[in-house]
Amino acid sequence: MGPISLTSVDQAGREIGRNAARLLLERNADRGKPSVQAKLSPTLVEWRTTVRPSA
């Protein structure tokens, strides 16, 4: 059986991890620094399980 080509949502896990580590280190170095909120947009990764709407 080959790989399953399932459409999914890429939630940018590596980028979330990098941001979390960076923000934690920055906050640890300067405890008076205000909280920061980072927003990332997920992306749809289309494979064979996605059907485009008919026109």
mmCIF file as Biopython writes it, N, C-alpha, C and O atoms, coordinates in Angstrom:
data_model
#
loop_
_atom_site.group_PDB
_atom_site.id
_atom_site.type_symbol
_atom_site.label_atom_id
_atom_site.label_alt_id
_atom_site.label_comp_id
_atom_site.label_asym_id
_atom_site.label_entity_id
_atom_site.label_seq_id
_atom_site.pdbx_PDB_ins_code
_atom_site.Cartn_x
_atom_site.Cartn_y
_atom_site.Cartn_z
_atom_site.occupancy
_atom_site.B_iso_or_equiv
_atom_site.auth_seq_id
_atom_site.auth_asym_id
_atom_site.pdbx_PDB_model_num
ATOM 1   N N  . MET A ? 1  ? 0.837   -1.173 0.000   1.0 0.0 1  A 1 
ATOM 2   C CA . MET A ? 1  ? 0.000   0.000  0.000   1.0 0.0 1  A 1 
ATOM 3   C C  . MET A ? 1  ? 0.886   1.241  0.000   1.0 0.0 1  A 1 
ATOM 4   O O  . MET A ? 1  ? 1.824   1.332  0.792   1.0 0.0 1  A 1 
ATOM 5   N N  . GLY A ? 2  ? 0.596   2.199  -0.883  1.0 0.0 2  A 1 
ATOM 6   C CA . GLY A ? 2  ? 1.382   3.424  -0.990  1.0 0.0 2  A 1 
ATOM 7   C C  . GLY A ? 2  ? 0.912   4.502  -0.026  1.0 0.0 2  A 1 
ATOM 8   O O  . GLY A ? 2  ? -0.006  4.283  0.765   1.0 0.0 2  A 1 
ATOM 9   N N  . PRO A ? 3  ? 1.539   5.656  -0.095  1.0 0.0 3  A 1 
ATOM 10  C CA . PRO A ? 3  ? 1.152   6.756  0.795   1.0 0.0 3  A 1 
ATOM 11  C C  . PRO A ? 3  ? -0.269  7.229  0.486   1.0 0.0 3  A 1 
ATOM 12  O O  . PRO A ? 3  ? -0.719  7.174  -0.658  1.0 0.0 3  A 1 
ATOM 13  N N  . ILE A ? 4  ? -0.955  7.687  1.508   1.0 0.0 4  A 1 
ATOM 14  C CA . ILE A ? 4  ? -2.313  8.194  1.353   1.0 0.0 4  A 1 
ATOM 15  C C  . ILE A ? 4  ? -2.234  9.678  1.033   1.0 0.0 4  A 1 
ATOM 16  O O  . ILE A ? 4  ? -1.611  10.443 1.769   1.0 0.0 4  A 1 
ATOM 17  N N  . SER A ? 5  ? -2.861  10.087 -0.060  1.0 0.0 5  A 1 
ATOM 18  C CA . SER A ? 5  ? -2.839  11.496 -0.477  1.0 0.0 5  A 1 
ATOM 19  C C  . SER A ? 5  ? -4.059  12.205 0.088   1.0 0.0 5  A 1 
ATOM 20  O O  . SER A ? 5  ? -4.995  12.524 -0.645  1.0 0.0 5  A 1 
ATOM 21  N N  . LEU A ? 6  ? -4.046  12.447 1.374   1.0 0.0 6  A 1 
ATOM 22  C CA . LEU A ? 6  ? -5.176  13.031 2.069   1.0 0.0 6  A 1 
ATOM 23  C C  . LEU A ? 6  ? -4.999  14.536 2.213   1.0 0.0 6  A 1 
ATOM 24  O O  . LEU A ? 6  ? -3.963  15.000 2.689   1.0 0.0 6  A 1 
ATOM 25  N N  . THR A ? 7  ? -6.009  15.300 1.804   1.0 0.0 7  A 1 
ATOM 26  C CA . THR A ? 7  ? -5.967  16.741 1.977   1.0 0.0 7  A 1 
ATOM 27  C C  . THR A ? 7  ? -5.913  17.058 3.466   1.0 0.0 7  A 1 
ATOM 28  O O  . THR A ? 7  ? -6.599  16.423 4.266   1.0 0.0 7  A 1 
ATOM 29  N N  . SER A ? 8  ? -5.103  18.030 3.831   1.0 0.0 8  A 1 
ATOM 30  C CA . SER A ? 8  ? -4.945  18.353 5.250   1.0 0.0 8  A 1 
ATOM 31  C C  . SER A ? 8  ? -4.698  19.846 5.424   1.0 0.0 8  A 1 
ATOM 32  O O  . SER A ? 8  ? -4.626  20.593 4.448   1.0 0.0 8  A 1 
ATOM 33  N N  . VAL A ? 9  ? -4.571  20.265 6.658   1.0 0.0 9  A 1 
ATOM 34  C CA . VAL A ? 9  ? -4.282  21.654 6.988   1.0 0.0 9  A 1 
ATOM 35  C C  . VAL A ? 9  ? -2.892  21.699 7.618   1.0 0.0 9  A 1 
ATOM 36  O O  . VAL A ? 9  ? -2.625  21.024 8.613   1.0 0.0 9  A 1 
ATOM 37  N N  . ASP A ? 10 ? -2.013  22.505 7.025   1.0 0.0 10 A 1 
ATOM 38  C CA . ASP A ? 10 ? -0.673  22.697 7.577   1.0 0.0 10 A 1 
ATOM 39  C C  . ASP A ? 10 ? -0.778  23.813 8.607   1.0 0.0 10 A 1 
ATOM 40  O O  . ASP A ? 10 ? -1.067  24.958 8.258   1.0 0.0 10 A 1 
ATOM 41  N N  . GLN A ? 11 ? -0.544  23.486 9.869   1.0 0.0 11 A 1 
ATOM 42  C CA . GLN A ? 11 ? -0.675  24.465 10.942  1.0 0.0 11 A 1 
ATOM 43  C C  . GLN A ? 11 ? 0.666   25.099 11.317  1.0 0.0 11 A 1 
ATOM 44  O O  . GLN A ? 11 ? 0.789   25.705 12.382  1.0 0.0 11 A 1 
ATOM 45  N N  . ALA A ? 12 ? 1.652   24.966 10.464  1.0 0.0 12 A 1 
ATOM 46  C CA . ALA A ? 12 ? 2.968   25.601 10.647  1.0 0.0 12 A 1 
ATOM 47  C C  . ALA A ? 12 ? 3.592   25.240 11.986  1.0 0.0 12 A 1 
ATOM 48  O O  . ALA A ? 12 ? 4.046   26.118 12.720  1.0 0.0 12 A 1 
ATOM 49  N N  . GLY A ? 13 ? 3.614   23.960 12.304  1.0 0.0 13 A 1 
ATOM 50  C CA . GLY A ? 13 ? 4.130   23.493 13.588  1.0 0.0 13 A 1 
ATOM 51  C C  . GLY A ? 13 ? 5.560   23.906 13.875  1.0 0.0 13 A 1 
ATOM 52  O O  . GLY A ? 13 ? 5.880   24.297 14.997  1.0 0.0 13 A 1 
ATOM 53  N N  . ARG A ? 14 ? 6.416   23.824 12.879  1.0 0.0 14 A 1 
ATOM 54  C CA . ARG A ? 14 ? 7.823   24.210 13.109  1.0 0.0 14 A 1 
ATOM 55  C C  . ARG A ? 14 ? 7.944   25.698 13.392  1.0 0.0 14 A 1 
ATOM 56  O O  . ARG A ? 14 ? 8.697   26.112 14.274  1.0 0.0 14 A 1 
ATOM 57  N N  . GLU A ? 15 ? 7.203   26.495 12.644  1.0 0.0 15 A 1 
ATOM 58  C CA . GLU A ? 15 ? 7.243   27.949 12.854  1.0 0.0 15 A 1 
ATOM 59  C C  . GLU A ? 15 ? 6.663   28.309 14.223  1.0 0.0 15 A 1 
ATOM 60  O O  . GLU A ? 15 ? 7.179   29.197 14.901  1.0 0.0 15 A 1 
ATOM 61  N N  . ILE A ? 16 ? 5.606   27.631 14.624  1.0 0.0 16 A 1 
ATOM 62  C CA . ILE A ? 16 ? 5.035   27.852 15.958  1.0 0.0 16 A 1 
ATOM 63  C C  . ILE A ? 16 ? 6.080   27.527 17.021  1.0 0.0 16 A 1 
ATOM 64  O O  . ILE A ? 16 ? 6.246   28.283 17.978  1.0 0.0 16 A 1 
ATOM 65  N N  . GLY A ? 17 ? 6.782   26.415 16.861  1.0 0.0 17 A 1 
ATOM 66  C CA . GLY A ? 17 ? 7.817   26.020 17.813  1.0 0.0 17 A 1 
ATOM 67  C C  . GLY A ? 17 ? 8.962   27.017 17.874  1.0 0.0 17 A 1 
ATOM 68  O O  . GLY A ? 17 ? 9.434   27.362 18.957  1.0 0.0 17 A 1 
ATOM 69  N N  . ARG A ? 18 ? 9.410   27.481 16.708  1.0 0.0 18 A 1 
ATOM 70  C CA . ARG A ? 18 ? 10.488  28.481 16.669  1.0 0.0 18 A 1 
ATOM 71  C C  . ARG A ? 18 ? 10.062  29.763 17.375  1.0 0.0 18 A 1 
ATOM 72  O O  . ARG A ? 18 ? 10.808  30.316 18.183  1.0 0.0 18 A 1 
ATOM 73  N N  . ASN A ? 19 ? 8.854   30.231 17.063  1.0 0.0 19 A 1 
ATOM 74  C CA . ASN A ? 19 ? 8.355   31.451 17.704  1.0 0.0 19 A 1 
ATOM 75  C C  . ASN A ? 19 ? 8.225   31.273 19.210  1.0 0.0 19 A 1 
ATOM 76  O O  . ASN A ? 19 ? 8.598   32.163 19.975  1.0 0.0 19 A 1 
ATOM 77  N N  . ALA A ? 20 ? 7.701   30.136 19.638  1.0 0.0 20 A 1 
ATOM 78  C CA . ALA A ? 20 ? 7.528   29.883 21.067  1.0 0.0 20 A 1 
ATOM 79  C C  . ALA A ? 20 ? 8.871   29.896 21.797  1.0 0.0 20 A 1 
ATOM 80  O O  . ALA A ? 20 ? 8.996   30.494 22.865  1.0 0.0 20 A 1 
ATOM 81  N N  . ALA A ? 21 ? 9.869   29.236 21.217  1.0 0.0 21 A 1 
ATOM 82  C CA . ALA A ? 21 ? 11.196  29.196 21.847  1.0 0.0 21 A 1 
ATOM 83  C C  . ALA A ? 21 ? 11.814  30.594 21.900  1.0 0.0 21 A 1 
ATOM 84  O O  . ALA A ? 21 ? 12.371  30.993 22.923  1.0 0.0 21 A 1 
ATOM 85  N N  . ARG A ? 22 ? 11.715  31.326 20.805  1.0 0.0 22 A 1 
ATOM 86  C CA . ARG A ? 22 ? 12.285  32.683 20.751  1.0 0.0 22 A 1 
ATOM 87  C C  . ARG A ? 22 ? 11.604  33.591 21.775  1.0 0.0 22 A 1 
ATOM 88  O O  . ARG A ? 22 ? 12.272  34.306 22.522  1.0 0.0 22 A 1 
ATOM 89  N N  . LEU A ? 23 ? 10.272  33.558 21.803  1.0 0.0 23 A 1 
ATOM 90  C CA . LEU A ? 23 ? 9.547   34.416 22.736  1.0 0.0 23 A 1 
ATOM 91  C C  . LEU A ? 23 ? 9.828   34.039 24.185  1.0 0.0 23 A 1 
ATOM 92  O O  . LEU A ? 23 ? 9.932   34.914 25.045  1.0 0.0 23 A 1 
ATOM 93  N N  . LEU A ? 24 ? 9.951   32.749 24.459  1.0 0.0 24 A 1 
ATOM 94  C CA . LEU A ? 24 ? 10.275  32.301 25.813  1.0 0.0 24 A 1 
ATOM 95  C C  . LEU A ? 24 ? 11.649  32.798 26.244  1.0 0.0 24 A 1 
ATOM 96  O O  . LEU A ? 24 ? 11.808  33.290 27.361  1.0 0.0 24 A 1 
ATOM 97  N N  . LEU A ? 25 ? 12.638  32.674 25.368  1.0 0.0 25 A 1 
ATOM 98  C CA . LEU A ? 25 ? 13.986  33.142 25.696  1.0 0.0 25 A 1 
ATOM 99  C C  . LEU A ? 25 ? 14.013  34.656 25.885  1.0 0.0 25 A 1 
ATOM 100 O O  . LEU A ? 25 ? 14.666  35.156 26.801  1.0 0.0 25 A 1 
ATOM 101 N N  . GLU A ? 26 ? 13.305  35.388 25.022  1.0 0.0 26 A 1 
ATOM 102 C CA . GLU A ? 26 ? 13.250  36.845 25.158  1.0 0.0 26 A 1 
ATOM 103 C C  . GLU A ? 26 ? 12.579  37.244 26.470  1.0 0.0 26 A 1 
ATOM 104 O O  . GLU A ? 26 ? 13.055  38.142 27.164  1.0 0.0 26 A 1 
ATOM 105 N N  . ARG A ? 27 ? 11.498  36.591 26.804  1.0 0.0 27 A 1 
ATOM 106 C CA . ARG A ? 27 ? 10.758  36.903 28.037  1.0 0.0 27 A 1 
ATOM 107 C C  . ARG A ? 27 ? 11.584  36.530 29.258  1.0 0.0 27 A 1 
ATOM 108 O O  . ARG A ? 27 ? 11.546  37.234 30.267  1.0 0.0 27 A 1 
ATOM 109 N N  . ASN A ? 28 ? 12.326  35.438 29.182  1.0 0.0 28 A 1 
ATOM 110 C CA . ASN A ? 28 ? 13.174  35.005 30.289  1.0 0.0 28 A 1 
ATOM 111 C C  . ASN A ? 28 ? 14.323  35.989 30.505  1.0 0.0 28 A 1 
ATOM 112 O O  . ASN A ? 28 ? 14.727  36.234 31.642  1.0 0.0 28 A 1 
ATOM 113 N N  . ALA A ? 29 ? 14.849  36.553 29.418  1.0 0.0 29 A 1 
ATOM 114 C CA . ALA A ? 29 ? 15.958  37.501 29.519  1.0 0.0 29 A 1 
ATOM 115 C C  . ALA A ? 29 ? 15.495  38.846 30.084  1.0 0.0 29 A 1 
ATOM 116 O O  . ALA A ? 29 ? 16.265  39.531 30.757  1.0 0.0 29 A 1 
ATOM 117 N N  . ASP A ? 30 ? 14.238  39.228 29.815  1.0 0.0 30 A 1 
ATOM 118 C CA . ASP A ? 30 ? 13.702  40.498 30.299  1.0 0.0 30 A 1 
ATOM 119 C C  . ASP A ? 30 ? 12.296  40.257 30.831  1.0 0.0 30 A 1 
ATOM 120 O O  . ASP A ? 30 ? 11.313  40.357 30.098  1.0 0.0 30 A 1 
ATOM 121 N N  . ARG A ? 31 ? 12.221  39.940 32.109  1.0 0.0 31 A 1 
ATOM 122 C CA . ARG A ? 31 ? 10.925  39.569 32.697  1.0 0.0 31 A 1 
ATOM 123 C C  . ARG A ? 31 ? 9.915   40.717 32.722  1.0 0.0 31 A 1 
ATOM 124 O O  . ARG A ? 31 ? 8.721   40.489 32.920  1.0 0.0 31 A 1 
ATOM 125 N N  . GLY A ? 32 ? 10.381  41.928 32.525  1.0 0.0 32 A 1 
ATOM 126 C CA . GLY A ? 32 ? 9.472   43.062 32.489  1.0 0.0 32 A 1 
ATOM 127 C C  . GLY A ? 32 ? 8.874   43.295 31.117  1.0 0.0 32 A 1 
ATOM 128 O O  . GLY A ? 32 ? 7.987   44.132 30.953  1.0 0.0 32 A 1 
ATOM 129 N N  . LYS A ? 33 ? 9.354   42.562 30.139  1.0 0.0 33 A 1 
ATOM 130 C CA . LYS A ? 33 ? 8.870   42.720 28.769  1.0 0.0 33 A 1 
ATOM 131 C C  . LYS A ? 33 ? 7.407   42.273 28.683  1.0 0.0 33 A 1 
ATOM 132 O O  . LYS A ? 33 ? 7.041   41.234 29.233  1.0 0.0 33 A 1 
ATOM 133 N N  . PRO A ? 34 ? 6.581   43.052 27.999  1.0 0.0 34 A 1 
ATOM 134 C CA . PRO A ? 34 ? 5.164   42.672 27.894  1.0 0.0 34 A 1 
ATOM 135 C C  . PRO A ? 34 ? 4.974   41.416 27.040  1.0 0.0 34 A 1 
ATOM 136 O O  . PRO A ? 34 ? 5.814   41.070 26.210  1.0 0.0 34 A 1 
ATOM 137 N N  . SER A ? 35 ? 3.859   40.759 27.271  1.0 0.0 35 A 1 
ATOM 138 C CA . SER A ? 35 ? 3.518   39.561 26.491  1.0 0.0 35 A 1 
ATOM 139 C C  . SER A ? 35 ? 3.350   39.910 25.021  1.0 0.0 35 A 1 
ATOM 140 O O  . SER A ? 35 ? 2.944   41.019 24.674  1.0 0.0 35 A 1 
ATOM 141 N N  . VAL A ? 36 ? 3.666   38.954 24.171  1.0 0.0 36 A 1 
ATOM 142 C CA . VAL A ? 36 ? 3.541   39.130 22.727  1.0 0.0 36 A 1 
ATOM 143 C C  . VAL A ? 36 ? 2.631   38.032 22.206  1.0 0.0 36 A 1 
ATOM 144 O O  . VAL A ? 36 ? 2.676   36.894 22.674  1.0 0.0 36 A 1 
ATOM 145 N N  . GLN A ? 37 ? 1.814   38.384 21.242  1.0 0.0 37 A 1 
ATOM 146 C CA . GLN A ? 37 ? 0.938   37.396 20.618  1.0 0.0 37 A 1 
ATOM 147 C C  . GLN A ? 37 ? 1.332   37.257 19.156  1.0 0.0 37 A 1 
ATOM 148 O O  . GLN A ? 37 ? 1.311   38.237 18.412  1.0 0.0 37 A 1 
ATOM 149 N N  . ALA A ? 38 ? 1.688   36.060 18.744  1.0 0.0 38 A 1 
ATOM 150 C CA . ALA A ? 38 ? 2.062   35.796 17.352  1.0 0.0 38 A 1 
ATOM 151 C C  . ALA A ? 38 ? 0.927   35.045 16.680  1.0 0.0 38 A 1 
ATOM 152 O O  . ALA A ? 38 ? 0.432   34.052 17.212  1.0 0.0 38 A 1 
ATOM 153 N N  . LYS A ? 39 ? 0.517   35.515 15.521  1.0 0.0 39 A 1 
ATOM 154 C CA . LYS A ? 39 ? -0.575  34.863 14.797  1.0 0.0 39 A 1 
ATOM 155 C C  . LYS A ? 39 ? -0.044  34.309 13.481  1.0 0.0 39 A 1 
ATOM 156 O O  . LYS A ? 39 ? 0.621   35.013 12.720  1.0 0.0 39 A 1 
ATOM 157 N N  . LEU A ? 40 ? -0.340  33.067 13.230  1.0 0.0 40 A 1 
ATOM 158 C CA . LEU A ? 40 ? 0.052   32.410 11.993  1.0 0.0 40 A 1 
ATOM 159 C C  . LEU A ? 40 ? -1.202  31.895 11.305  1.0 0.0 40 A 1 
ATOM 160 O O  . LEU A ? 40 ? -2.149  31.464 11.963  1.0 0.0 40 A 1 
ATOM 161 N N  . SER A ? 41 ? -1.204  31.940 10.006  1.0 0.0 41 A 1 
ATOM 162 C CA . SER A ? 41 ? -2.366  31.463 9.253   1.0 0.0 41 A 1 
ATOM 163 C C  . SER A ? 41 ? -2.112  30.048 8.746   1.0 0.0 41 A 1 
ATOM 164 O O  . SER A ? 41 ? -1.080  29.785 8.129   1.0 0.0 41 A 1 
ATOM 165 N N  . PRO A ? 42 ? -3.042  29.142 9.002   1.0 0.0 42 A 1 
ATOM 166 C CA . PRO A ? 42 ? -2.891  27.788 8.464   1.0 0.0 42 A 1 
ATOM 167 C C  . PRO A ? 42 ? -3.107  27.796 6.953   1.0 0.0 42 A 1 
ATOM 168 O O  . PRO A ? 42 ? -3.747  28.699 6.414   1.0 0.0 42 A 1 
ATOM 169 N N  . THR A ? 43 ? -2.574  26.794 6.284   1.0 0.0 43 A 1 
ATOM 170 C CA . THR A ? 43 ? -2.764  26.688 4.841   1.0 0.0 43 A 1 
ATOM 171 C C  . THR A ? 43 ? -3.318  25.307 4.507   1.0 0.0 43 A 1 
ATOM 172 O O  . THR A ? 43 ? -2.979  24.310 5.144   1.0 0.0 43 A 1 
ATOM 173 N N  . LEU A ? 44 ? -4.167  25.276 3.502   1.0 0.0 44 A 1 
ATOM 174 C CA . LEU A ? 44 ? -4.742  24.020 3.051   1.0 0.0 44 A 1 
ATOM 175 C C  . LEU A ? 44 ? -3.759  23.334 2.110   1.0 0.0 44 A 1 
ATOM 176 O O  . LEU A ? 44 ? -3.280  23.946 1.155   1.0 0.0 44 A 1 
ATOM 177 N N  . VAL A ? 45 ? -3.461  22.079 2.373   1.0 0.0 45 A 1 
ATOM 178 C CA . VAL A ? 45 ? -2.576  21.289 1.523   1.0 0.0 45 A 1 
ATOM 179 C C  . VAL A ? 45 ? -3.474  20.321 0.761   1.0 0.0 45 A 1 
ATOM 180 O O  . VAL A ? 45 ? -3.946  19.324 1.308   1.0 0.0 45 A 1 
ATOM 181 N N  . GLU A ? 46 ? -3.697  20.631 -0.495  1.0 0.0 46 A 1 
ATOM 182 C CA . GLU A ? 46 ? -4.627  19.854 -1.304  1.0 0.0 46 A 1 
ATOM 183 C C  . GLU A ? 46 ? -3.957  18.644 -1.945  1.0 0.0 46 A 1 
ATOM 184 O O  . GLU A ? 46 ? -2.870  18.743 -2.514  1.0 0.0 46 A 1 
ATOM 185 N N  . TRP A ? 47 ? -4.623  17.515 -1.840  1.0 0.0 47 A 1 
ATOM 186 C CA . TRP A ? 47 ? -4.184  16.289 -2.479  1.0 0.0 47 A 1 
ATOM 187 C C  . TRP A ? 47 ? -5.367  15.705 -3.244  1.0 0.0 47 A 1 
ATOM 188 O O  . TRP A ? 47 ? -6.294  16.429 -3.608  1.0 0.0 47 A 1 
ATOM 189 N N  . ARG A ? 48 ? -5.337  14.441 -3.480  1.0 0.0 48 A 1 
ATOM 190 C CA . ARG A ? 48 ? -6.376  13.802 -4.313  1.0 0.0 48 A 1 
ATOM 191 C C  . ARG A ? 48 ? -7.742  13.749 -3.652  1.0 0.0 48 A 1 
ATOM 192 O O  . ARG A ? 48 ? -8.737  13.504 -4.334  1.0 0.0 48 A 1 
ATOM 193 N N  . THR A ? 49 ? -7.820  13.969 -2.351  1.0 0.0 49 A 1 
ATOM 194 C CA . THR A ? 49 ? -9.118  13.877 -1.674  1.0 0.0 49 A 1 
ATOM 195 C C  . THR A ? 49 ? -9.926  15.172 -1.764  1.0 0.0 49 A 1 
ATOM 196 O O  . THR A ? 49 ? -11.042 15.239 -1.250  1.0 0.0 49 A 1 
ATOM 197 N N  . THR A ? 50 ? -9.374  16.198 -2.413  1.0 0.0 50 A 1 
ATOM 198 C CA . THR A ? 50 ? -10.089 17.462 -2.565  1.0 0.0 50 A 1 
ATOM 199 C C  . THR A ? 50 ? -10.684 17.550 -3.955  1.0 0.0 50 A 1 
ATOM 200 O O  . THR A ? 50 ? -10.022 17.290 -4.959  1.0 0.0 50 A 1 
ATOM 201 N N  . VAL A ? 51 ? -11.947 17.921 -3.984  1.0 0.0 51 A 1 
ATOM 202 C CA . VAL A ? 51 ? -12.625 18.115 -5.274  1.0 0.0 51 A 1 
ATOM 203 C C  . VAL A ? 51 ? -12.968 19.591 -5.368  1.0 0.0 51 A 1 
ATOM 204 O O  . VAL A ? 51 ? -13.582 20.152 -4.461  1.0 0.0 51 A 1 
ATOM 205 N N  . ARG A ? 52 ? -12.570 20.218 -6.469  1.0 0.0 52 A 1 
ATOM 206 C CA . ARG A ? 52 ? -12.882 21.627 -6.669  1.0 0.0 52 A 1 
ATOM 207 C C  . ARG A ? 52 ? -14.361 21.801 -6.972  1.0 0.0 52 A 1 
ATOM 208 O O  . ARG A ? 52 ? -14.957 20.968 -7.655  1.0 0.0 52 A 1 
ATOM 209 N N  . PRO A ? 53 ? -14.963 22.884 -6.467  1.0 0.0 53 A 1 
ATOM 210 C CA . PRO A ? 53 ? -16.376 23.117 -6.741  1.0 0.0 53 A 1 
ATOM 211 C C  . PRO A ? 53 ? -16.613 23.308 -8.250  1.0 0.0 53 A 1 
ATOM 212 O O  . PRO A ? 53 ? -15.777 23.880 -8.950  1.0 0.0 53 A 1 
ATOM 213 N N  . SER A ? 54 ? -17.751 22.825 -8.733  1.0 0.0 54 A 1 
ATOM 214 C CA . SER A ? 54 ? -18.052 23.020 -10.146 1.0 0.0 54 A 1 
ATOM 215 C C  . SER A ? 54 ? -18.449 24.461 -10.388 1.0 0.0 54 A 1 
ATOM 216 O O  . SER A ? 54 ? -19.020 25.113 -9.513  1.0 0.0 54 A 1 
ATOM 217 N N  . ALA A ? 55 ? -18.147 24.952 -11.566 1.0 0.0 55 A 1 
ATOM 218 C CA . ALA A ? 55 ? -18.406 26.365 -11.896 1.0 0.0 55 A 1 
ATOM 219 C C  . ALA A ? 55 ? -19.856 26.616 -12.224 1.0 0.0 55 A 1 
ATOM 220 O O  . ALA A ? 55 ? -20.235 27.749 -12.522 1.0 0.0 55 A 1 
#
